[in-house]
Amino acid sequence: MAYTNPSSHLVVVSSPGVGHVTPLAGLTKLLVLRHQFTATFVTFSDVPCSLPSSISTIQLPPPPLKDIHSDTHILTRICLTIAHSVSPLRQILISLQRTTRIAAVIFDLFGSDFLSMVKELGIPAYVFITSNYFFLSFMLHLPILEDTTTGEFRDLPEPLLLPGCVPLKGEDFLEPVQKRKSEVCAWVVHLARHYDLFDGILVNSFEALEAGATKFFKKRGGGNPPVWPIGPLIWPGSDVDSEQPSHKCIEWLNQQSSGSVVFVCFGSGGTLTWEQTRELALGLEMSGQSFLWVVRAPNETEISGSFFNPNKTGDDPLGFLPEGFEERTKERGMIVLSWAPQREVLGHCATGGFVSHCGWNSTLESFVNGVPMVAWPLYSEQRMNAVLLVEGAKVALRVNVGEDGVVRRDEVAKVVKNLIEGEEGKEVRQRMQELKKEAVRAMEKEGSSYKAMEEVVSILKDTTAA
């Protein structure tokens, strides 16, 4: 067949949501701009960043999910969307095959239900784990746990020992599997049963961060797919625009001393309760440390009068903060509503610590900027990430959560002050500086992640040539 586009072509398919689209778009740009592929990017929505002309985009139609209950877990919604989209994607691939040499289709971690269809079309299929080896190891082992244990995972008598990884208590398993009889847990197990059926697995981590797991996967044989660490990949976005004036928080940081400010931010989807927001505010005040806090309105619809300032009107976007908090902390704290340029903040010399939800993209941004962390996981795989950061990499301190699920002000004050002034903080800061160097080295030419990507590219281009 004489192809109108004889170049090595990739089809990259993202599941719904900006948090999935953005990493896949970043990987696609890297493969196209550095390694001279052409690509088709398939999504369920608009792409939140610009793509080069050699990347075409196709938007899948929204599936008929109108009868889904409003409180259905977001992961279940994503999985149902994928399951209903197999036929439309099949038609896209068949159409592309008429004119294009497809080297491979690359999915994110929700792509399992596309796998058999892609293999029927004779196209290699790869999965990109936008998280770490720890997450991948857990997912590969999850079907065994499901088949050989009973009761809730959080009640397992012993921590889970995954090859090359730190021990993992049941209470720190993925949030969606904490209720084994739930629909969302069944979906996670379903996804996990497919990961070893892909032709290859890409992981957004690097060897120095997870040396034991890296070594295990390099030696793993038995017909299992190869696994490559290709991170830390940090995604393109609109954090910093040289044509726009600096965000007001950057101007404020410019006035602070080096390493003195704690940056508090829980990601694009992280919100706290009214009570937790109050305790965090008062804890920051008690700590005596300088802080930059990206705050969002609490995630409860009803307000208890003791948790907010009743003298403020509903028109005040910060009316949920404790009375007098802003005035009392104005000399050493700054509050930003909803959003701040996170990468620019983490790269600023005044930023000395990061109170984070432990989302993996935020974590990688901490690594490349050498900023030690306070681990405050909220949902998804973030508890696992916290375990990796605190007990494995030793670059973070973890908050202690009370039996009522609230981190109290005394705990907030203690851990924040310890990060900036304490001996433990000094140790994690030193370790983070070491891993910052390793993260940069991994992505440089001849670095471990650079060479891993070169190997992937070579396989993909050999596949097309054949």
Steps between C-alpha positions, in 0.01 A plus 500: 500500500628848410432717799432870449675552837797259512643649822485312829165601641370475854142507621476627857169455680414687818222420741272790607622780723774763482709300746523222241503707180790722603757225575415311180526823299839569654629153414368533146677832450824350624479207259414725206740790560803302621456168322334600170179299524172626368199446722125502539378605844159359593308655790152549638547878534712792388876478554608750771834580333619584150618216279738513200355470151630145464250391768141476383215478751178301496228531761300192593123547535362515854359160602138453610545511878199712590363247748814499718421610856645837599709352782665233281876495559696693238714195423187295425381776268831494313497121465143499370590771251790291369287183479239683289766645268663186364304502173561870417874460562505186287358697206763772549783246497365318194476832316857595596635161395390568142750783461743476791759265645389479864800411715296466818205622699587647841237511774495636851429275797126482419546351153454132586165457324649621171776240510341195336354711217838657421669161499233365261603775261862386526627819663745495794350649816689677779383643830647815655488494880502869589583402857792294637638146527339465843156553345575264211627230737185529707271477198680194366461330839142612567330210314693254718381679813145501370509127429678383816376721786170580665375798696602861451855570387548747783459210745780286354715381792834575334627773266519411132858431390543579131836423332743787544242719675441624854236312705145615438228482766148420391375838622732664246373303198333695222193687621267336240575147632433576866148354468541164330131448422471834324461541126807719479720237665382245243599739222849551642555123520371470142754757380781332692439159341593643159827683567725203426322447167634820345806487275687742723459724803638854541533640853542866599774434753879470503748241615659688789160562660386136488820302461369174645187489287698600192739211553213255546322602181821489297551137602136397473452256215249225443340663198404813692510830311811719539474799733687825440548792744483816288451772763487745646292642217348834598210603284473815289240746617415862562667542838748758377438740212793733436270753333283537810596672825597275788224372723467705816623207708831499309544869575434418866752213494759739361485684831557190716831352613642190336342170601267661754154446349279193525284457190162344580303362207285188454485481121227583252250260658591522868253660739463471878206505738406814692647357817824392331539837330468674836749266667750547216470878524551508875786251473679717246455794734632303799805377306652848480619421146452705185248341265339531160165320507290423194162468668168378368152525645429194717324204345191493723169660419401569859693722736535472874517846653809410702702433186482837329485869568130593527583869458603447140239500228440228247660724239841467666685216321714445811216520748557140605836579665519551878413848620804727508729243332591716202578802717708303749713331232528776240865572584618147424230331298328535166169344400417435135152391402471181291812516280867599495779431246624192683811426296614860527437497875690174551787635293528820706795528737273615785302174499642270766227236532185369336188380686355277229224247430771280342355499151774355282537796265539737796746258655715495187499880496632489856778265394621708206502811722647331809217602735442270804141414582236453763294204378125558547328246270130540422378243246584265211855353530626793708539297820728263313699793369533631855640165615754506217604858577526461877624145548665430165651818359510675843427841349183577695344514845147365532216653698330287764125483442273470804248221547232743386682551169617852586859627522490725807665841525769383742607232251501749213714744698742228609562344160527832314747640753695174495529512122652848502692508829527145639762228468262275307436786262872544449537131416217491245627823345843346451352183353278700267802691370668170422199371310460830318842442347407142413170609341679749277772249416245234403352721227831622359663332203643164614285517814295194599160639394642650180645164399178321594304728270753443222443126538123543478535716189729246334246222555212710370687598183616142439137391529397748234788406269401135517 
